[in-house]
Amino acid sequence: MFMPKNPAVLLREELSKHNIEMLDIYSFREHDVIRLYDKQARRVVLYKNKRKVNSLLSREEVANYVAEIIKVIKGI
């Protein structure tokens, strides 16, 4: 039987396509903090967003979320 993947797994897979490893997700009442490892820059980055990872419902939403993360950590 096929089990659908949860948003954190989808996020991890999408980030790995961009050479970024997701280390942890810290969930708070108002926001999430995601600890990421940028393999190109060889640094650990904290990403804070009011949108919680568990609220992501589709692959498209996950891809858009990853695009936001990349803009912030790459300084684009």
C-alpha positions in Angstrom: 0.0 0.0 0.0 1.3 3.5 -0.9 1.7 6.0 1.9 1.7 9.6 0.9 4.8 11.5 2.0 4.5 14.2 4.7 5.4 17.8 4.0 8.8 17.5 5.8 9.9 14.6 3.6 8.8 16.5 0.4 10.7 19.5 1.6 13.8 17.5 2.3 13.7 16.0 -1.2 13.1 19.3 -2.9 16.0 21.0 -1.0 18.4 18.2 -1.9 17.8 19.0 -5.6 19.4 22.4 -4.8 22.3 21.0 -2.9 20.8 21.9 0.5 20.4 19.5 3.3 17.6 20.0 5.8 18.9 19.2 9.3 16.0 20.0 11.7 12.6 21.7 11.9 11.8 23.5 15.1 8.0 24.2 15.4 6.7 27.0 17.5 3.2 28.2 17.9 3.6 31.1 15.5 6.4 30.0 13.2 8.8 27.3 12.1 12.6 27.5 12.2 14.4 25.2 9.8 18.1 24.4 10.2 19.7 23.9 6.8 23.2 23.0 5.6 24.2 24.7 2.3 26.7 22.3 0.8 28.1 24.8 -1.7 28.8 27.5 0.9 29.6 24.9 3.6 27.6 26.7 6.2 24.6 26.0 8.5 21.7 28.5 8.1 18.6 29.1 10.2 15.5 29.9 8.1 12.5 31.3 9.9 9.0 31.6 8.3 5.6 32.3 9.7 4.2 29.6 7.3 4.5 26.3 9.0 5.9 23.3 7.1 2.9 21.2 8.0 0.6 23.6 6.2 2.2 22.7 2.8 -0.3 20.6 0.9 1.2 19.9 -2.6 4.5 19.5 -4.4 3.9 22.9 -6.0 3.6 24.6 -2.6 6.8 22.8 -1.4 8.6 24.0 -4.6 7.5 27.6 -4.0 8.6 27.3 -0.3 12.0 26.1 -1.4 12.3 28.9 -3.9 11.7 31.4 -1.0 14.3 29.6 1.1 16.9 29.8 -1.7 16.3 33.5 -2.2 16.9 34.2 1.5 20.0 32.0 2.1 21.7 32.8 -1.2 21.0 36.5 -0.8 19.2 36.9 -4.1 
